[in-house]
């Protein structure tokens, strides 16, 4: 698989990568399990209110 270095990798690309098969298998789960867990996590995180300000590791304040 050729990874795109600009932007984020799509979940389907990540789970379809040949390297992910042994990684997921060694964790004792399937790619479907990973997809379901990430979908549930995204759903739960989507219900949280967005923070009014975010701080970087250097302490700089970023506002949306």
PDB file of N, CA, C, O and CB in Angstrom:
ATOM      1  N   UNK A   1       0.845  -1.179   0.000  1.00  0.00           N
ATOM      2  CA  UNK A   1       0.000   0.000   0.000  1.00  0.00           C
ATOM      3  C   UNK A   1       0.886   1.237   0.000  1.00  0.00           C
ATOM      4  O   UNK A   1       1.930   1.273   0.652  1.00  0.00           O
ATOM      5  CB  UNK A   1      -0.959   0.001   1.218  1.00  0.00           C
ATOM      6  N   UNK A   2       0.463   2.222  -0.725  1.00  0.00           N
ATOM      7  CA  UNK A   2       1.180   3.498  -0.747  1.00  0.00           C
ATOM      8  C   UNK A   2       0.437   4.465   0.150  1.00  0.00           C
ATOM      9  O   UNK A   2      -0.715   4.809  -0.114  1.00  0.00           O
ATOM     10  CB  UNK A   2       1.310   4.065  -2.200  1.00  0.00           C
ATOM     11  N   UNK A   3       1.102   4.909   1.218  1.00  0.00           N
ATOM     12  CA  UNK A   3       0.495   5.844   2.143  1.00  0.00           C
ATOM     13  C   UNK A   3       0.561   7.246   1.582  1.00  0.00           C
ATOM     14  O   UNK A   3       1.575   7.649   1.014  1.00  0.00           O
ATOM     15  CB  UNK A   3       1.176   5.780   3.504  1.00  0.00           C
ATOM     16  N   UNK A   4      -0.510   7.982   1.740  1.00  0.00           N
ATOM     17  CA  UNK A   4      -0.502   9.398   1.387  1.00  0.00           C
ATOM     18  C   UNK A   4       0.145  10.131   2.548  1.00  0.00           C
ATOM     19  O   UNK A   4      -0.258   9.959   3.699  1.00  0.00           O
ATOM     20  CB  UNK A   4      -1.956   9.945   1.088  1.00  0.00           C
ATOM     21  N   UNK A   5       1.115  10.924   2.258  1.00  0.00           N
ATOM     22  CA  UNK A   5       1.807  11.635   3.327  1.00  0.00           C
ATOM     23  C   UNK A   5       1.163  12.989   3.607  1.00  0.00           C
ATOM     24  O   UNK A   5       1.513  13.644   4.589  1.00  0.00           O
ATOM     25  CB  UNK A   5       3.274  11.822   2.968  1.00  0.00           C
ATOM     26  N   UNK A   6       0.242  13.411   2.775  1.00  0.00           N
ATOM     27  CA  UNK A   6      -0.453  14.681   3.009  1.00  0.00           C
ATOM     28  C   UNK A   6      -1.849  14.359   3.520  1.00  0.00           C
ATOM     29  O   UNK A   6      -2.653  13.768   2.798  1.00  0.00           O
ATOM     30  CB  UNK A   6      -0.515  15.560   1.703  1.00  0.00           C
ATOM     31  N   UNK A   7      -2.140  14.735   4.735  1.00  0.00           N
ATOM     32  CA  UNK A   7      -3.456  14.475   5.292  1.00  0.00           C
ATOM     33  C   UNK A   7      -3.494  13.177   6.076  1.00  0.00           C
ATOM     34  O   UNK A   7      -2.471  12.522   6.281  1.00  0.00           O
ATOM     35  CB  UNK A   7      -4.486  14.439   4.195  1.00  0.00           C
ATOM     36  N   UNK A   8      -4.686  12.822   6.508  1.00  0.00           N
ATOM     37  CA  UNK A   8      -4.875  11.631   7.319  1.00  0.00           C
ATOM     38  C   UNK A   8      -5.219  10.431   6.451  1.00  0.00           C
ATOM     39  O   UNK A   8      -5.786  10.571   5.367  1.00  0.00           O
ATOM     40  CB  UNK A   8      -5.966  11.862   8.355  1.00  0.00           C
ATOM     41  N   UNK A   9      -4.871   9.261   6.941  1.00  0.00           N
ATOM     42  CA  UNK A   9      -5.189   8.021   6.260  1.00  0.00           C
ATOM     43  C   UNK A   9      -6.631   7.653   6.593  1.00  0.00           C
ATOM     44  O   UNK A   9      -7.051   7.749   7.746  1.00  0.00           O
ATOM     45  CB  UNK A   9      -4.203   6.882   6.667  1.00  0.00           C
ATOM     46  N   UNK A  10      -7.376   7.238   5.594  1.00  0.00           N
ATOM     47  CA  UNK A  10      -8.757   6.805   5.816  1.00  0.00           C
ATOM     48  C   UNK A  10      -8.754   5.476   6.552  1.00  0.00           C
ATOM     49  O   UNK A  10      -7.820   4.688   6.408  1.00  0.00           O
ATOM     50  CB  UNK A  10      -9.530   6.683   4.474  1.00  0.00           C
ATOM     51  N   UNK A  11      -9.795   5.221   7.341  1.00  0.00           N
ATOM     52  CA  UNK A  11      -9.898   3.994   8.115  1.00  0.00           C
ATOM     53  C   UNK A  11      -9.852   2.764   7.212  1.00  0.00           C
ATOM     54  O   UNK A  11      -9.187   1.782   7.541  1.00  0.00           O
ATOM     55  CB  UNK A  11     -11.181   3.995   8.936  1.00  0.00           C
ATOM     56  N   UNK A  12     -10.547   2.809   6.083  1.00  0.00           N
ATOM     57  CA  UNK A  12     -10.536   1.667   5.168  1.00  0.00           C
ATOM     58  C   UNK A  12      -9.129   1.385   4.645  1.00  0.00           C
ATOM     59  O   UNK A  12      -8.741   0.226   4.497  1.00  0.00           O
ATOM     60  CB  UNK A  12     -11.488   1.918   3.997  1.00  0.00           C
ATOM     61  N   UNK A  13      -8.364   2.442   4.364  1.00  0.00           N
ATOM     62  CA  UNK A  13      -6.985   2.259   3.918  1.00  0.00           C
ATOM     63  C   UNK A  13      -6.138   1.632   5.014  1.00  0.00           C
ATOM     64  O   UNK A  13      -5.344   0.727   4.753  1.00  0.00           O
ATOM     65  CB  UNK A  13      -6.379   3.596   3.486  1.00  0.00           C
ATOM     66  N   UNK A  14      -6.306   2.108   6.229  1.00  0.00           N
ATOM     67  CA  UNK A  14      -5.537   1.601   7.359  1.00  0.00           C
ATOM     68  C   UNK A  14      -5.858   0.134   7.625  1.00  0.00           C
ATOM     69  O   UNK A  14      -4.952  -0.690   7.749  1.00  0.00           O
ATOM     70  CB  UNK A  14      -5.812   2.438   8.610  1.00  0.00           C
ATOM     71  N   UNK A  15      -7.140  -0.191   7.714  1.00  0.00           N
ATOM     72  CA  UNK A  15      -7.531  -1.564   8.009  1.00  0.00           C
ATOM     73  C   UNK A  15      -7.261  -2.511   6.849  1.00  0.00           C
ATOM     74  O   UNK A  15      -7.153  -3.720   7.051  1.00  0.00           O
ATOM     75  CB  UNK A  15      -8.991  -1.613   8.372  1.00  0.00           C
ATOM     76  N   UNK A  16      -7.151  -1.979   5.642  1.00  0.00           N
ATOM     77  CA  UNK A  16      -6.874  -2.799   4.466  1.00  0.00           C
ATOM     78  C   UNK A  16      -5.393  -3.046   4.229  1.00  0.00           C
ATOM     79  O   UNK A  16      -5.032  -3.826   3.347  1.00  0.00           O
ATOM     80  CB  UNK A  16      -7.462  -2.155   3.257  1.00  0.00           C
ATOM     81  N   UNK A  17      -4.539  -2.402   4.991  1.00  0.00           N
ATOM     82  CA  UNK A  17      -3.101  -2.549   4.817  1.00  0.00           C
ATOM     83  C   UNK A  17      -2.655  -3.943   5.259  1.00  0.00           C
ATOM     84  O   UNK A  17      -3.131  -4.455   6.272  1.00  0.00           O
ATOM     85  CB  UNK A  17      -2.346  -1.464   5.609  1.00  0.00           C
ATOM     86  N   UNK A  18      -1.750  -4.552   4.508  1.00  0.00           N
ATOM     87  CA  UNK A  18      -1.279  -5.908   4.810  1.00  0.00           C
ATOM     88  C   UNK A  18      -0.619  -5.992   6.188  1.00  0.00           C
ATOM     89  O   UNK A  18      -0.680  -7.045   6.823  1.00  0.00           O
ATOM     90  CB  UNK A  18      -0.296  -6.370   3.739  1.00  0.00           C
ATOM     91  N   UNK A  19      -0.007  -4.944   6.655  1.00  0.00           N
ATOM     92  CA  UNK A  19       0.637  -4.950   7.962  1.00  0.00           C
ATOM     93  C   UNK A  19      -0.377  -5.012   9.096  1.00  0.00           C
ATOM     94  O   UNK A  19      -0.083  -5.540  10.168  1.00  0.00           O
ATOM     95  CB  UNK A  19       1.507  -3.721   8.118  1.00  0.00           C
ATOM     96  N   UNK A  20      -1.572  -4.474   8.861  1.00  0.00           N
ATOM     97  CA  UNK A  20      -2.586  -4.447   9.915  1.00  0.00           C
ATOM     98  C   UNK A  20      -3.158  -5.827  10.212  1.00  0.00           C
ATOM     99  O   UNK A  20      -3.609  -6.068  11.332  1.00  0.00           O
ATOM    100  CB  UNK A  20      -3.705  -3.510   9.530  1.00  0.00           C
ATOM    101  N   UNK A  21      -3.154  -6.735   9.249  1.00  0.00           N
ATOM    102  CA  UNK A  21      -3.726  -8.066   9.458  1.00  0.00           C
ATOM    103  C   UNK A  21      -3.040  -8.779  10.628  1.00  0.00           C
ATOM    104  O   UNK A  21      -3.733  -9.217  11.546  1.00  0.00           O
ATOM    105  CB  UNK A  21      -3.600  -8.910   8.174  1.00  0.00           C
ATOM    106  N   UNK A  22      -1.705  -8.914  10.636  1.00  0.00           N
ATOM    107  CA  UNK A  22      -1.084  -9.584  11.786  1.00  0.00           C
ATOM    108  C   UNK A  22      -1.175  -8.766  13.082  1.00  0.00           C
ATOM    109  O   UNK A  22      -1.225  -9.337  14.171  1.00  0.00           O
ATOM    110  CB  UNK A  22       0.372  -9.876  11.479  1.00  0.00           C
ATOM    111  N   UNK A  23      -1.196  -7.448  12.967  1.00  0.00           N
ATOM    112  CA  UNK A  23      -1.306  -6.610  14.169  1.00  0.00           C
ATOM    113  C   UNK A  23      -2.658  -6.818  14.828  1.00  0.00           C
ATOM    114  O   UNK A  23      -2.737  -7.030  16.038  1.00  0.00           O
ATOM    115  CB  UNK A  23      -1.105  -5.117  13.821  1.00  0.00           C
ATOM    116  N   UNK A  24      -3.716  -6.759  14.042  1.00  0.00           N
ATOM    117  CA  UNK A  24      -5.066  -6.936  14.571  1.00  0.00           C
ATOM    118  C   UNK A  24      -5.240  -8.362  15.093  1.00  0.00           C
ATOM    119  O   UNK A  24      -5.820  -8.574  16.158  1.00  0.00           O
ATOM    120  CB  UNK A  24      -6.125  -6.623  13.486  1.00  0.00           C
ATOM    121  N   UNK A  25      -4.736  -9.330  14.338  1.00  0.00           N
ATOM    122  CA  UNK A  25      -4.861 -10.727  14.757  1.00  0.00           C
ATOM    123  C   UNK A  25      -4.128 -10.967  16.074  1.00  0.00           C
ATOM    124  O   UNK A  25      -4.635 -11.681  16.940  1.00  0.00           O
ATOM    125  CB  UNK A  25      -4.315 -11.666  13.670  1.00  0.00           C
ATOM    126  N   UNK A  26      -2.943 -10.381  16.235  1.00  0.00           N
ATOM    127  CA  UNK A  26      -2.187 -10.582  17.472  1.00  0.00           C
ATOM    128  C   UNK A  26      -2.898  -9.958  18.680  1.00  0.00           C
ATOM    129  O   UNK A  26      -2.682 -10.375  19.818  1.00  0.00           O
ATOM    130  CB  UNK A  26      -0.783  -9.988  17.330  1.00  0.00           C
ATOM    131  N   UNK A  27      -3.736  -8.970  18.423  1.00  0.00           N
ATOM    132  CA  UNK A  27      -4.521  -8.353  19.501  1.00  0.00           C
ATOM    133  C   UNK A  27      -5.761  -9.171  19.827  1.00  0.00           C
ATOM    134  O   UNK A  27      -6.465  -8.878  20.793  1.00  0.00           O
ATOM    135  CB  UNK A  27      -4.927  -6.931  19.116  1.00  0.00           C
ATOM    136  N   UNK A  28      -6.030 -10.197  19.021  1.00  0.00           N
ATOM    137  CA  UNK A  28      -7.173 -11.060  19.272  1.00  0.00           C
ATOM    138  C   UNK A  28      -8.500 -10.467  18.845  1.00  0.00           C
ATOM    139  O   UNK A  28      -9.549 -10.848  19.365  1.00  0.00           O
ATOM    140  CB  UNK A  28      -7.233 -11.392  20.708  1.00  0.00           C
ATOM    141  N   UNK A  29      -8.464  -9.533  17.898  1.00  0.00           N
ATOM    142  CA  UNK A  29      -9.694  -8.926  17.389  1.00  0.00           C
ATOM    143  C   UNK A  29      -9.691  -8.993  15.871  1.00  0.00           C
ATOM    144  O   UNK A  29      -8.691  -9.368  15.259  1.00  0.00           O
ATOM    145  CB  UNK A  29      -9.837  -7.456  17.873  1.00  0.00           C
ATOM    146  N   UNK A  30     -10.797  -8.633  15.275  1.00  0.00           N
ATOM    147  CA  UNK A  30     -10.893  -8.578  13.821  1.00  0.00           C
ATOM    148  C   UNK A  30     -10.942  -7.121  13.378  1.00  0.00           C
ATOM    149  O   UNK A  30     -11.139  -6.224  14.198  1.00  0.00           O
ATOM    150  CB  UNK A  30     -12.141  -9.350  13.315  1.00  0.00           C
ATOM    151  N   UNK A  31     -10.766  -6.892  12.098  1.00  0.00           N
ATOM    152  CA  UNK A  31     -10.873  -5.521  11.592  1.00  0.00           C
ATOM    153  C   UNK A  31     -12.296  -4.994  11.797  1.00  0.00           C
ATOM    154  O   UNK A  31     -12.491  -3.797  12.004  1.00  0.00           O
ATOM    155  CB  UNK A  31     -10.485  -5.461  10.090  1.00  0.00           C
ATOM    156  N   UNK A  32     -13.294  -5.892  11.738  1.00  0.00           N
ATOM    157  CA  UNK A  32     -14.672  -5.468  12.013  1.00  0.00           C
ATOM    158  C   UNK A  32     -14.821  -5.006  13.460  1.00  0.00           C
ATOM    159  O   UNK A  32     -15.528  -4.037  13.734  1.00  0.00           O
ATOM    160  CB  UNK A  32     -15.658  -6.615  11.722  1.00  0.00           C
ATOM    161  N   UNK A  33     -14.151  -5.705  14.391  1.00  0.00           N
ATOM    162  CA  UNK A  33     -14.177  -5.291  15.798  1.00  0.00           C
ATOM    163  C   UNK A  33     -13.568  -3.900  15.953  1.00  0.00           C
ATOM    164  O   UNK A  33     -14.122  -3.050  16.650  1.00  0.00           O
ATOM    165  CB  UNK A  33     -13.417  -6.311  16.681  1.00  0.00           C
ATOM    166  N   UNK A  34     -12.432  -3.669  15.305  1.00  0.00           N
ATOM    167  CA  UNK A  34     -11.758  -2.367  15.392  1.00  0.00           C
ATOM    168  C   UNK A  34     -12.668  -1.283  14.827  1.00  0.00           C
ATOM    169  O   UNK A  34     -12.812  -0.214  15.422  1.00  0.00           O
ATOM    170  CB  UNK A  34     -10.400  -2.389  14.631  1.00  0.00           C
ATOM    171  N   UNK A  35     -13.277  -1.556  13.688  1.00  0.00           N
ATOM    172  CA  UNK A  35     -14.185  -0.581  13.056  1.00  0.00           C
ATOM    173  C   UNK A  35     -15.357  -0.253  13.984  1.00  0.00           C
ATOM    174  O   UNK A  35     -15.703   0.917  14.148  1.00  0.00           O
ATOM    175  CB  UNK A  35     -14.715  -1.128  11.703  1.00  0.00           C
ATOM    176  N   UNK A  36     -15.969  -1.271  14.591  1.00  0.00           N
ATOM    177  CA  UNK A  36     -17.098  -1.045  15.501  1.00  0.00           C
ATOM    178  C   UNK A  36     -16.664  -0.228  16.721  1.00  0.00           C
ATOM    179  O   UNK A  36     -17.368   0.690  17.142  1.00  0.00           O
ATOM    180  CB  UNK A  36     -17.702  -2.390  15.953  1.00  0.00           C
ATOM    181  N   UNK A  37     -15.512  -0.564  17.279  1.00  0.00           N
ATOM    182  CA  UNK A  37     -15.035   0.152  18.463  1.00  0.00           C
ATOM    183  C   UNK A  37     -14.731   1.613  18.140  1.00  0.00           C
ATOM    184  O   UNK A  37     -15.056   2.500  18.930  1.00  0.00           O
ATOM    185  CB  UNK A  37     -13.785  -0.530  19.031  1.00  0.00           C
ATOM    186  N   UNK A  38     -14.115   1.869  16.994  1.00  0.00           N
ATOM    187  CA  UNK A  38     -13.805   3.252  16.609  1.00  0.00           C
ATOM    188  C   UNK A  38     -15.073   4.033  16.290  1.00  0.00           C
ATOM    189  O   UNK A  38     -15.163   5.222  16.596  1.00  0.00           O
ATOM    190  CB  UNK A  38     -12.863   3.274  15.400  1.00  0.00           C
ATOM    191  N   UNK A  39     -16.046   3.376  15.681  1.00  0.00           N
ATOM    192  CA  UNK A  39     -17.324   4.029  15.393  1.00  0.00           C
ATOM    193  C   UNK A  39     -18.025   4.422  16.688  1.00  0.00           C
ATOM    194  O   UNK A  39     -18.557   5.526  16.800  1.00  0.00           O
ATOM    195  CB  UNK A  39     -18.229   3.105  14.555  1.00  0.00           C
ATOM    196  N   UNK A  40     -18.024   3.514  17.668  1.00  0.00           N
ATOM    197  CA  UNK A  40     -18.641   3.808  18.962  1.00  0.00           C
ATOM    198  C   UNK A  40     -17.901   4.936  19.670  1.00  0.00           C
ATOM    199  O   UNK A  40     -18.532   5.820  20.250  1.00  0.00           O
ATOM    200  CB  UNK A  40     -18.661   2.552  19.847  1.00  0.00           C
ATOM    201  N   UNK A  41     -16.585   4.918  19.630  1.00  0.00           N
ATOM    202  CA  UNK A  41     -15.791   5.980  20.256  1.00  0.00           C
ATOM    203  C   UNK A  41     -16.095   7.331  19.617  1.00  0.00           C
ATOM    204  O   UNK A  41     -16.280   8.324  20.321  1.00  0.00           O
ATOM    205  CB  UNK A  41     -14.287   5.668  20.145  1.00  0.00           C
ATOM    206  N   UNK A  42     -16.148   7.371  18.284  1.00  0.00           N
ATOM    207  CA  UNK A  42     -16.462   8.622  17.592  1.00  0.00           C
ATOM    208  C   UNK A  42     -17.853   9.121  17.972  1.00  0.00           C
ATOM    209  O   UNK A  42     -18.062  10.323  18.139  1.00  0.00           O
ATOM    210  CB  UNK A  42     -16.366   8.433  16.071  1.00  0.00           C
ATOM    211  N   UNK A  43     -18.801   8.194  18.106  1.00  0.00           N
ATOM    212  CA  UNK A  43     -20.161   8.584  18.488  1.00  0.00           C
ATOM    213  C   UNK A  43     -20.168   9.192  19.881  1.00  0.00           C
ATOM    214  O   UNK A  43     -20.790  10.229  20.110  1.00  0.00           O
ATOM    215  CB  UNK A  43     -21.112   7.376  18.432  1.00  0.00           C
ATOM    216  N   UNK A  44     -19.465   8.537  20.821  1.00  0.00           N
ATOM    217  CA  UNK A  44     -19.428   9.059  22.194  1.00  0.00           C
ATOM    218  C   UNK A  44     -18.702  10.387  22.273  1.00  0.00           C
ATOM    219  O   UNK A  44     -19.142  11.286  22.989  1.00  0.00           O
ATOM    220  CB  UNK A  44     -18.761   8.058  23.124  1.00  0.00           C
ATOM    221  N   UNK A  45     -17.606  10.530  21.557  1.00  0.00           N
ATOM    222  CA  UNK A  45     -16.860  11.789  21.591  1.00  0.00           C
ATOM    223  C   UNK A  45     -17.618  12.913  20.910  1.00  0.00           C
ATOM    224  O   UNK A  45     -17.430  14.080  21.253  1.00  0.00           O
ATOM    225  CB  UNK A  45     -15.504  11.616  20.935  1.00  0.00           C
ATOM    226  N   UNK A  46     -18.462  12.583  19.959  1.00  0.00           N
ATOM    227  CA  UNK A  46     -19.252  13.579  19.263  1.00  0.00           C
ATOM    228  C   UNK A  46     -20.278  14.254  20.149  1.00  0.00           C
ATOM    229  O   UNK A  46     -20.736  15.353  19.837  1.00  0.00           O
ATOM    230  CB  UNK A  46     -19.933  12.955  18.103  1.00  0.00           C
ATOM    231  N   UNK A  47     -20.647  13.613  21.254  1.00  0.00           N
ATOM    232  CA  UNK A  47     -21.636  14.180  22.174  1.00  0.00           C
ATOM    233  C   UNK A  47     -21.012  15.158  23.155  1.00  0.00           C
ATOM    234  O   UNK A  47     -21.731  15.871  23.855  1.00  0.00           O
ATOM    235  CB  UNK A  47     -22.334  13.074  22.935  1.00  0.00           C
ATOM    236  N   UNK A  48     -19.717  15.204  23.216  1.00  0.00           N
ATOM    237  CA  UNK A  48     -19.059  16.127  24.149  1.00  0.00           C
ATOM    238  C   UNK A  48     -19.025  17.530  23.560  1.00  0.00           C
ATOM    239  O   UNK A  48     -18.939  17.703  22.344  1.00  0.00           O
ATOM    240  CB  UNK A  48     -17.624  15.650  24.478  1.00  0.00           C
ATOM    241  N   UNK A  49     -19.091  18.500  24.410  1.00  0.00           N
ATOM    242  CA  UNK A  49     -19.011  19.892  23.955  1.00  0.00           C
ATOM    243  C   UNK A  49     -17.566  20.201  23.568  1.00  0.00           C
ATOM    244  O   UNK A  49     -16.627  19.722  24.202  1.00  0.00           O
ATOM    245  CB  UNK A  49     -19.513  20.881  25.064  1.00  0.00           C
ATOM    246  N   UNK A  50     -17.405  20.985  22.548  1.00  0.00           N
ATOM    247  CA  UNK A  50     -16.071  21.390  22.120  1.00  0.00           C
ATOM    248  C   UNK A  50     -15.475  22.344  23.149  1.00  0.00           C
ATOM    249  O   UNK A  50     -16.183  23.205  23.673  1.00  0.00           O
ATOM    250  CB  UNK A  50     -16.116  22.052  20.720  1.00  0.00           C
ATOM    251  N   UNK A  51     -14.195  22.206  23.443  1.00  0.00           N
ATOM    252  CA  UNK A  51     -13.578  23.121  24.407  1.00  0.00           C
ATOM    253  C   UNK A  51     -13.532  24.533  23.839  1.00  0.00           C
ATOM    254  O   UNK A  51     -13.410  24.719  22.628  1.00  0.00           O
ATOM    255  CB  UNK A  51     -12.157  22.648  24.780  1.00  0.00           C
ATOM    256  N   UNK A  52     -13.629  25.523  24.717  1.00  0.00           N
ATOM    257  CA  UNK A  52     -13.614  26.908  24.258  1.00  0.00           C
ATOM    258  C   UNK A  52     -12.203  27.345  23.885  1.00  0.00           C
ATOM    259  O   UNK A  52     -12.028  28.282  23.107  1.00  0.00           O
ATOM    260  CB  UNK A  52     -14.185  27.832  25.335  1.00  0.00           C
ATOM    261  N   UNK A  53     -11.205  26.677  24.431  1.00  0.00           N
ATOM    262  CA  UNK A  53      -9.822  27.001  24.098  1.00  0.00           C
ATOM    263  C   UNK A  53      -8.984  25.739  24.222  1.00  0.00           C
ATOM    264  O   UNK A  53      -9.267  24.870  25.047  1.00  0.00           O
ATOM    265  CB  UNK A  53      -9.268  28.129  25.016  1.00  0.00           C
ATOM    266  N   UNK A  54      -7.963  25.649  23.405  1.00  0.00           N
ATOM    267  CA  UNK A  54      -7.044  24.516  23.427  1.00  0.00           C
ATOM    268  C   UNK A  54      -5.651  25.066  23.666  1.00  0.00           C
ATOM    269  O   UNK A  54      -5.279  26.103  23.116  1.00  0.00           O
ATOM    270  CB  UNK A  54      -7.109  23.686  22.095  1.00  0.00           C
ATOM    271  N   UNK A  55      -4.885  24.368  24.489  1.00  0.00           N
ATOM    272  CA  UNK A  55      -3.529  24.798  24.772  1.00  0.00           C
ATOM    273  C   UNK A  55      -2.543  23.835  24.138  1.00  0.00           C
ATOM    274  O   UNK A  55      -2.741  22.621  24.186  1.00  0.00           O
ATOM    275  CB  UNK A  55      -3.292  24.901  26.284  1.00  0.00           C
ATOM    276  N   UNK A  56      -1.481  24.367  23.544  1.00  0.00           N
ATOM    277  CA  UNK A  56      -0.452  23.535  22.944  1.00  0.00           C
ATOM    278  C   UNK A  56       0.512  23.070  24.028  1.00  0.00           C
ATOM    279  O   UNK A  56       0.414  23.493  25.180  1.00  0.00           O
ATOM    280  CB  UNK A  56       0.298  24.301  21.829  1.00  0.00           C
ATOM    281  N   UNK A  57       1.433  22.208  23.654  1.00  0.00           N
ATOM    282  CA  UNK A  57       2.433  21.728  24.609  1.00  0.00           C
ATOM    283  C   UNK A  57       3.314  22.868  25.114  1.00  0.00           C
ATOM    284  O   UNK A  57       3.885  22.769  26.201  1.00  0.00           O
ATOM    285  CB  UNK A  57       3.300  20.644  23.968  1.00  0.00           C
ATOM    286  N   UNK A  58       3.430  23.931  24.354  1.00  0.00           N
ATOM    287  CA  UNK A  58       4.233  25.082  24.766  1.00  0.00           C
ATOM    288  C   UNK A  58       3.428  26.070  25.592  1.00  0.00           C
ATOM    289  O   UNK A  58       3.952  27.104  26.006  1.00  0.00           O
ATOM    290  CB  UNK A  58       4.807  25.782  23.549  1.00  0.00           C
ATOM    291  N   UNK A  59       2.165  25.765  25.836  1.00  0.00           N
ATOM    292  CA  UNK A  59       1.328  26.633  26.637  1.00  0.00           C
ATOM    293  C   UNK A  59       0.653  27.733  25.849  1.00  0.00           C
ATOM    294  O   UNK A  59       0.017  28.608  26.437  1.00  0.00           O
ATOM    295  CB  UNK A  59       2.129  27.232  27.712  1.00  0.00           C
ATOM    296  N   UNK A  60       0.773  27.712  24.529  1.00  0.00           N
ATOM    297  CA  UNK A  60       0.125  28.750  23.721  1.00  0.00           C
ATOM    298  C   UNK A  60      -1.371  28.448  23.665  1.00  0.00           C
ATOM    299  O   UNK A  60      -1.784  27.293  23.564  1.00  0.00           O
ATOM    300  CB  UNK A  60       0.741  28.819  22.274  1.00  0.00           C
ATOM    301  N   UNK A  61      -2.151  29.482  23.730  1.00  0.00           N
ATOM    302  CA  UNK A  61      -3.610  29.297  23.702  1.00  0.00           C
ATOM    303  C   UNK A  61      -4.103  29.410  22.276  1.00  0.00           C
ATOM    304  O   UNK A  61      -3.807  30.379  21.576  1.00  0.00           O
ATOM    305  CB  UNK A  61      -4.327  30.335  24.607  1.00  0.00           C
ATOM    306  N   UNK A  62      -4.858  28.412  21.852  1.00  0.00           N
ATOM    307  CA  UNK A  62      -5.480  28.412  20.533  1.00  0.00           C
ATOM    308  C   UNK A  62      -6.980  28.492  20.732  1.00  0.00           C
ATOM    309  O   UNK A  62      -7.532  27.769  21.561  1.00  0.00           O
ATOM    310  CB  UNK A  62      -5.083  27.144  19.706  1.00  0.00           C
ATOM    311  N   UNK A  63      -7.641  29.347  19.996  1.00  0.00           N
ATOM    312  CA  UNK A  63      -9.081  29.452  20.098  1.00  0.00           C
ATOM    313  C   UNK A  63      -9.682  29.048  18.754  1.00  0.00           C
ATOM    314  O   UNK A  63      -9.119  29.337  17.698  1.00  0.00           O
ATOM    315  CB  UNK A  63      -9.516  30.894  20.505  1.00  0.00           C
ATOM    316  N   UNK A  64     -10.825  28.382  18.805  1.00  0.00           N
ATOM    317  CA  UNK A  64     -11.455  27.946  17.548  1.00  0.00           C
ATOM    318  C   UNK A  64     -11.993  29.109  16.745  1.00  0.00           C
ATOM    319  O   UNK A  64     -12.551  28.908  15.665  1.00  0.00           O
ATOM    320  CB  UNK A  64     -12.577  26.971  17.832  1.00  0.00           C
TER     321      UNK A  64
END
